[in-house]
């Protein structure tokens, strides 16, 4: 099974992390990707204490990064910039990821 968690609200990061933990408790083999855009990207910079799960792929929207003056060098280790968050969502859905808005 493949799950895509979309987070755009900075206040939903804890919920996203809880969703990840709960999904992995149910099925350790589940493939989880997170796409962060808008204000939520601010949680994925080195100065924040967001916990990155090494079993999850994290994609950070470059368009949002430009809007909030975040450079790729500022991102937490274990995350990856993607040119467009909404396009990445479409690509993941094309390959069978189930979409969940956090």
Backbone as a printed PyTorch tensor [residue, N CA C, xyz], in Angstrom:
tensor([[[  0.8370,  -1.1710,   0.0000],
         [  0.0000,   0.0000,   0.0000],
         [  0.8900,   1.2440,   0.0000]],

        [[  0.4260,   2.2910,  -0.6680],
         [  1.1550,   3.5510,  -0.7520],
         [  0.2510,   4.6870,  -0.2790]],

        [[  0.7870,   5.5520,   0.5960],
         [  0.0160,   6.6540,   1.1490],
         [  0.7770,   7.9590,   0.9440]],

        [[  0.0450,   8.9730,   0.5410],
         [  0.5770,  10.3170,   0.3700],
         [ -0.0950,  11.2360,   1.3830]],

        [[  0.7060,  11.8290,   2.2540],
         [  0.2030,  12.8060,   3.2090],
         [  0.5680,  14.1940,   2.6910]],

        [[ -0.4400,  15.0340,   2.5100],
         [ -0.2260,  16.4030,   2.0220],
         [ -0.4270,  17.3500,   3.1860]],

        [[  0.6090,  18.1020,   3.5220],
         [  0.5250,  19.0540,   4.6260],
         [  0.8950,  20.4480,   4.1180]],

        [[ -0.0050,  21.3940,   4.3580],
         [  0.2570,  22.7770,   3.9670],
         [  0.1440,  23.7280,   5.1590]],

        [[ -0.4760,  23.2820,   6.2210],
         [ -0.7060,  24.1000,   7.4060],
         [  0.3840,  23.8190,   8.4410]],

        [[  1.0860,  24.8450,   8.8230],
         [  2.1640,  24.7280,   9.8000],
         [  1.6740,  24.1050,  11.1090]],

        [[  0.4190,  24.3210,  11.4510],
         [ -0.1410,  23.7990,  12.6940],
         [ -0.5270,  22.3210,  12.6190]],

        [[ -0.3520,  21.6970,  11.4690],
         [ -0.7360,  20.2910,  11.3100],
         [  0.4610,  19.3370,  11.2730]],

        [[  1.6420,  19.8330,  11.5620],
         [  2.8430,  18.9880,  11.5100],
         [  2.7670,  17.8550,  12.5300]],

        [[  2.3340,  18.1540,  13.7380],
         [  2.2110,  17.1110,  14.7740],
         [  1.2020,  16.0480,  14.3280]],

        [[  0.1020,  16.4770,  13.7400],
         [ -0.8920,  15.5230,  13.2320],
         [ -0.2750,  14.6480,  12.1400]],

        [[  0.5170,  15.2560,  11.2600],
         [  1.2000,  14.5010,  10.2080],
         [  2.0950,  13.4260,  10.8260]],

        [[  2.8670,  13.8180,  11.8400],
         [  3.7610,  12.8600,  12.4830],
         [  2.9690,  11.7380,  13.1640]],

        [[  1.8560,  12.0750,  13.7970],
         [  1.0020,  11.0520,  14.4050],
         [  0.4380,  10.1150,  13.3480]],

        [[  0.0160,  10.6620,  12.2120],
         [ -0.4910,   9.8300,  11.1150],
         [  0.5780,   8.8450,  10.6490]],

        [[  1.7980,   9.3330,  10.4870],
         [  2.9030,   8.4620,  10.0570],
         [  3.1110,   7.3430,  11.0640]],

        [[  3.1990,   7.6900,  12.3420],
         [  3.4210,   6.6850,  13.3860],
         [  2.2910,   5.6550,  13.4150]],

        [[  1.0510,   6.1150,  13.3100],
         [ -0.0920,   5.2020,  13.3430],
         [ -0.1200,   4.2860,  12.1220]],

        [[  0.1920,   4.8230,  10.9580],
         [  0.2250,   3.9980,   9.7500],
         [  1.3040,   2.9230,   9.8440]],

        [[  2.4820,   3.3080,  10.3140],
         [  3.5740,   2.3370,  10.4210],
         [  3.3200,   1.2980,  11.5060]],

        [[  2.5460,   1.6410,  12.5370],
         [  2.1540,   0.6550,  13.5470],
         [  1.2650,  -0.4150,  12.9270]],

        [[  0.3910,   0.0180,  12.0430],
         [ -0.5380,  -0.9080,  11.3850],
         [  0.1550,  -1.7870,  10.3510]],

        [[  1.1090,  -1.1910,   9.6220],
         [  1.7590,  -1.9110,   8.5220],
         [  3.1570,  -1.3370,   8.3100]],

        [[  4.1630,  -2.0640,   8.7560],
         [  5.5460,  -1.5980,   8.6330],
         [  6.0190,  -1.5350,   7.1880]],

        [[  5.3160,  -2.1920,   6.2830],
         [  5.7450,  -2.2280,   4.8830],
         [  5.0920,  -1.1470,   4.0350]],

        [[  4.2200,  -0.3540,   4.6280],
         [  3.5210,   0.6850,   3.8890],
         [  4.5360,   1.7170,   3.3760]],

        [[  4.3240,   2.2070,   2.1740],
         [  5.1710,   3.2470,   1.5980],
         [  4.4920,   4.5990,   1.8380]],

        [[  5.1910,   5.4910,   2.5450],
         [  4.6170,   6.7930,   2.8860],
         [  5.4530,   7.9020,   2.2640]],

        [[  4.7750,   8.8180,   1.6060],
         [  5.4050,  10.0400,   1.1150],
         [  4.6510,  11.2210,   1.6850]],

        [[  5.3960,  12.2660,   2.0010],
         [  4.8230,  13.5180,   2.4860],
         [  5.1600,  14.6010,   1.4750]],

        [[  4.1550,  15.3780,   1.0950],
         [  4.3920,  16.5690,   0.2880],
         [  4.0000,  17.7620,   1.1400]],

        [[  4.9710,  18.6550,   1.3560],
         [  4.7280,  19.8560,   2.1450],
         [  4.7930,  21.0730,   1.2290]],

        [[  3.8010,  21.9390,   1.3860],
         [  3.8310,  23.2060,   0.6690],
         [  3.2690,  24.2950,   1.5680]],

        [[  3.1900,  25.4970,   1.0210],
         [  2.7190,  26.6790,   1.7380],
         [  3.4970,  26.8140,   3.0620]],

        [[  2.8490,  27.2410,   4.1270],
         [  3.5260,  27.5270,   5.3940],
         [  4.1610,  26.2940,   6.0400]],

        [[  3.6600,  25.1000,   5.7260],
         [  4.1770,  23.8770,   6.3620],
         [  5.6540,  23.6580,   6.0660]],

        [[  6.1520,  24.2320,   4.9800],
         [  7.5710,  24.0210,   4.6520],
         [  8.4860,  24.5620,   5.7390]],

        [[  7.9980,  25.5340,   6.4910],
         [  8.8180,  26.1290,   7.5480],
         [  9.1760,  25.1280,   8.6460]],

        [[  8.4510,  24.0340,   8.7290],
         [  8.7570,  22.9910,   9.7120],
         [  9.8810,  22.0730,   9.2610]],

        [[ 10.2960,  22.1910,   8.0150],
         [ 11.2940,  21.2810,   7.4680],
         [ 12.6450,  21.9550,   7.2300]],

        [[ 12.9060,  23.0160,   8.0060],
         [ 14.2110,  23.6710,   7.9350],
         [ 15.0330,  23.2730,   9.1610]],

        [[ 16.3390,  23.3820,   9.0200],
         [ 17.2710,  22.8990,  10.0470],
         [ 17.0520,  23.5360,  11.4130]],

        [[ 16.5250,  24.7270,  11.4620],
         [ 16.3370,  25.3910,  12.7560],
         [ 15.1260,  24.8500,  13.5320]],

        [[ 14.3400,  23.9860,  12.9180],
         [ 13.1520,  23.4190,  13.5690],
         [ 13.4710,  22.0370,  14.1420]],

        [[ 12.6210,  21.5530,  15.0230],
         [ 12.8520,  20.2480,  15.6540],
         [ 11.9260,  19.1610,  15.1100]],

        [[ 11.4780,  19.3380,  13.8750],
         [ 10.6200,  18.3300,  13.2480],
         [ 11.3930,  17.0260,  13.1150]],

        [[ 10.7550,  15.9430,  13.5280],
         [ 11.3910,  14.6280,  13.4570],
         [ 11.1270,  14.0210,  12.0840]],

        [[ 12.2020,  13.6600,  11.4150],
         [ 12.1240,  13.0440,  10.1000],
         [ 12.2180,  11.5340,  10.2830]],

        [[ 11.2350,  10.8210,   9.7790],
         [ 11.2220,   9.3570,   9.8690],
         [ 11.9510,   8.8090,   8.6500]],

        [[ 12.9600,   7.9800,   8.8660],
         [ 13.7650,   7.4850,   7.7420],
         [ 13.0230,   6.4840,   6.8530]],

        [[ 11.8050,   6.1040,   7.2240],
         [ 10.9940,   5.2200,   6.3930],
         [ 10.0600,   5.9950,   5.4710]],

        [[ 10.1350,   7.3350,   5.5300],
         [  9.2070,   8.2060,   4.8070],
         [  9.9860,   9.0860,   3.8370]],

        [[  9.3990,   9.3260,   2.6580],
         [  9.9660,  10.2730,   1.6920],
         [  9.2790,  11.6160,   1.8970]],

        [[ 10.0740,  12.6640,   2.0620],
         [  9.5510,  14.0110,   2.2840],
         [  9.9070,  14.8930,   1.0910]],

        [[  8.8920,  15.4770,   0.4690],
         [  9.0760,  16.3690,  -0.6680],
         [  8.6050,  17.7660,  -0.2730]],

        [[  9.4870,  18.7390,  -0.4490],
         [  9.2020,  20.1170,  -0.0580],
         [  9.0700,  20.9560,  -1.3300]],

        [[  7.9840,  21.6850,  -1.4350],
         [  7.6670,  22.4660,  -2.6240],
         [  8.6420,  23.6380,  -2.8080]],

        [[  9.3270,  23.6610,  -3.9470],
         [ 10.2680,  24.7470,  -4.2500],
         [  9.5540,  26.0810,  -4.4590]],

        [[  8.3400,  26.0440,  -4.9890],
         [  7.5840,  27.2910,  -5.1660],
         [  7.3200,  27.9370,  -3.8080]],

        [[  6.9300,  27.1240,  -2.8350],
         [  6.7050,  27.6460,  -1.4820],
         [  8.0170,  28.0870,  -0.8510]],

        [[  9.0750,  27.3580,  -1.1260],
         [ 10.3820,  27.7410,  -0.5970],
         [ 10.7560,  29.1450,  -1.0810]],

        [[ 10.5320,  29.4250,  -2.3570],
         [ 10.8200,  30.7590,  -2.8870],
         [  9.9370,  31.8160,  -2.2060]],

        [[  8.6750,  31.4850,  -2.0220],
         [  7.7430,  32.4330,  -1.3970],
         [  8.1560,  32.8120,   0.0240]],

        [[  8.7490,  31.8600,   0.7490],
         [  9.1220,  32.0890,   2.1420],
         [ 10.6350,  32.2120,   2.3470]],

        [[ 11.3590,  32.4480,   1.2390],
         [ 12.8140,  32.6500,   1.2930],
         [ 13.5580,  31.5220,   1.9940]],

        [[ 13.2290,  30.2870,   1.6390],
         [ 13.9030,  29.1120,   2.1770],
         [ 14.7690,  28.5210,   1.0660]],

        [[ 16.0400,  28.3030,   1.3630],
         [ 16.9650,  27.7090,   0.3950],
         [ 17.0440,  26.2030,   0.6010]],

        [[ 17.4260,  25.4850,  -0.4470],
         [ 17.5650,  24.0310,  -0.3530],
         [ 18.5580,  23.6490,   0.7430]],

        [[ 19.5980,  24.4550,   0.9380],
         [ 20.5900,  24.1870,   1.9870],
         [ 19.9990,  24.2970,   3.3940]],

        [[ 18.8600,  24.9870,   3.5100],
         [ 18.2100,  25.1700,   4.8070],
         [ 17.3760,  23.9580,   5.2220]],

        [[ 17.0780,  23.0660,   4.2700],
         [ 16.1730,  21.9430,   4.5460],
         [ 16.8170,  20.8920,   5.4440]],

        [[ 15.9830,  20.2560,   6.2340],
         [ 16.4340,  19.1490,   7.0780],
         [ 16.9840,  18.0090,   6.2320]],

        [[ 17.9800,  17.3300,   6.7600],
         [ 18.4990,  16.1280,   6.1130],
         [ 17.3600,  15.1110,   6.0640]],

        [[ 17.1900,  14.4580,   4.9350],
         [ 16.1210,  13.4750,   4.7890],
         [ 14.9220,  14.0240,   4.0410]],

        [[ 15.0100,  15.2950,   3.6290],
         [ 13.9490,  15.8960,   2.8230],
         [ 14.4990,  16.2150,   1.4470]],

        [[ 13.5990,  16.4360,   0.5060],
         [ 14.0030,  16.7050,  -0.8730],
         [ 13.1080,  17.7990,  -1.4540]],

        [[ 13.7240,  18.7780,  -2.0730],
         [ 12.9520,  19.8170,  -2.7450],
         [ 12.3690,  19.2450,  -4.0400]],

        [[ 11.1330,  19.6210,  -4.3310],
         [ 10.4840,  19.2420,  -5.5800],
         [  9.9950,  20.5250,  -6.2370]],

        [[ 10.0400,  20.5790,  -7.5590],
         [  9.7600,  21.8360,  -8.2540],
         [  8.3720,  22.3870,  -7.9490]],

        [[  7.3860,  21.5240,  -7.8430],
         [  6.0140,  21.9520,  -7.5600],
         [  5.3450,  20.9050,  -6.6810]],

        [[  4.8720,  21.3370,  -5.5320],
         [  4.2180,  20.4050,  -4.6160],
         [  2.9610,  19.7900,  -5.2030]],

        [[  2.1200,  20.6070,  -5.8320],
         [  0.8710,  20.0740,  -6.3810],
         [  1.1450,  19.1180,  -7.5390]],

        [[  2.1830,  19.4020,  -8.3280],
         [  2.5340,  18.4780,  -9.4170],
         [  3.0640,  17.1590,  -8.8470]],

        [[  3.8630,  17.2360,  -7.7750],
         [  4.3780,  16.0210,  -7.1340],
         [  3.2260,  15.1750,  -6.6070]],

        [[  2.1970,  15.8280,  -6.0700],
         [  1.0120,  15.1070,  -5.6080],
         [  0.3820,  14.3350,  -6.7630]],

        [[  0.2350,  14.9910,  -7.8890],
         [ -0.3370,  14.3130,  -9.0600],
         [  0.5180,  13.1340,  -9.5030]],

        [[  1.8340,  13.3320,  -9.5420],
         [  2.7300,  12.2460,  -9.9480],
         [  2.6170,  11.0420,  -9.0150]],

        [[  2.5560,  11.2980,  -7.7250],
         [  2.4430,  10.1980,  -6.7680],
         [  1.0960,   9.4870,  -6.8910]],

        [[  0.0450,  10.2480,  -7.1400],
         [ -1.2660,   9.6240,  -7.3270],
         [ -1.2750,   8.7720,  -8.6010]],

        [[ -0.5630,   9.2060,  -9.6090],
         [ -0.4770,   8.4440, -10.8690],
         [  0.1430,   7.0620, -10.6610]],

        [[  1.0330,   6.9340,  -9.6740],
         [  1.6760,   5.6520,  -9.4320],
         [  1.0540,   4.9120,  -8.2490]],

        [[ -0.1790,   5.3060,  -7.8870],
         [ -0.9480,   4.5210,  -6.9400],
         [ -0.9600,   4.9650,  -5.4950]],

        [[ -0.4510,   6.1440,  -5.1930],
         [ -0.5060,   6.6340,  -3.8140],
         [ -1.9070,   7.1120,  -3.4850]],

        [[ -2.3890,   6.7650,  -2.2880],
         [ -3.6820,   7.2130,  -1.7890],
         [ -3.4710,   8.5530,  -1.0790]],

        [[ -4.2420,   9.5460,  -1.4600],
         [ -4.0690,  10.9090,  -0.9660],
         [ -4.8240,  11.1280,   0.3470]],

        [[ -4.1030,  11.7080,   1.3200],
         [ -4.7060,  12.1360,   2.5810],
         [ -4.2380,  13.5520,   2.8680]],

        [[ -5.1620,  14.4600,   3.0200],
         [ -4.8550,  15.8410,   3.3880],
         [ -4.7680,  15.9130,   4.9050]],

        [[ -3.6460,  16.3990,   5.4040],
         [ -3.4580,  16.5200,   6.8440],
         [ -3.8870,  17.8980,   7.2900]]])
